[in-house]
Amino acid sequence: MDRKRLNAVMLVASLVFGLTIGVLAVTGSDAVGLVSMIGGGLLGICWATSGLFTSRDRAQ
């Protein structure tokens, strides 16, 4: 998978995650905190990894 496609997939995942958190918050679910911690952590790791590899590709 190339970088542009990977970034597009992660962007869509981030939007879906934000929408999910919004729906959980509006409905008053008790799972908002748990979902936001787990999802935010996973998305953060994915974005950081993508940025790390992108910076390495540019340096070469």
C-alpha positions as CSV (number, residue, x, y, z in Angstrom):
1,M,0.0,0.0,0.0
2,D,1.4,3.4,-1.0
3,R,1.7,6.4,1.4
4,K,-1.2,8.3,-0.2
5,R,-3.6,5.4,0.2
6,L,-2.5,4.7,3.7
7,N,-3.0,8.4,4.7
8,A,-6.4,8.4,3.1
9,V,-7.4,5.3,5.0
10,M,-6.2,6.7,8.3
11,L,-8.0,10.0,7.6
12,V,-11.2,8.1,7.0
13,A,-10.6,6.1,10.2
14,S,-10.1,9.3,12.1
15,L,-13.3,10.8,10.8
16,V,-15.2,7.6,11.7
17,F,-13.7,7.6,15.1
18,G,-14.7,11.2,15.7
19,L,-18.2,10.5,14.5
20,T,-18.4,7.5,16.8
21,I,-17.3,9.5,19.8
22,G,-19.8,12.2,18.9
23,V,-22.7,9.7,18.7
24,L,-21.7,8.0,22.0
25,A,-21.5,11.4,23.7
26,V,-24.9,12.6,22.3
27,T,-26.6,9.3,23.4
28,G,-25.0,9.6,26.9
29,S,-23.2,6.3,26.7
30,D,-20.9,5.3,29.5
31,A,-18.4,3.9,27.0
32,V,-17.2,7.3,25.7
33,G,-14.1,7.4,27.9
34,L,-13.0,3.8,27.1
35,V,-13.7,4.1,23.4
36,S,-11.9,7.5,23.2
37,M,-8.8,6.2,25.1
38,I,-8.4,3.0,23.1
39,G,-9.3,4.5,19.7
40,G,-7.3,7.7,20.2
41,G,-4.3,5.7,21.3
42,L,-4.4,3.4,18.3
43,L,-5.0,6.3,15.8
44,G,-2.2,8.3,17.4
45,I,0.2,5.4,17.1
46,C,-0.8,4.9,13.4
47,W,-0.3,8.6,12.6
48,A,3.0,8.8,14.4
49,T,4.3,5.7,12.6
50,S,3.1,7.1,9.3
51,G,4.9,10.4,10.0
52,L,8.1,8.5,11.0
53,F,8.2,6.5,7.8
54,T,7.3,9.6,5.7
55,S,10.2,11.6,7.2
56,R,12.6,8.7,6.5
57,D,11.5,8.5,2.9
58,R,12.1,12.2,2.4
59,A,15.5,12.1,3.9
60,Q,16.8,9.5,1.4
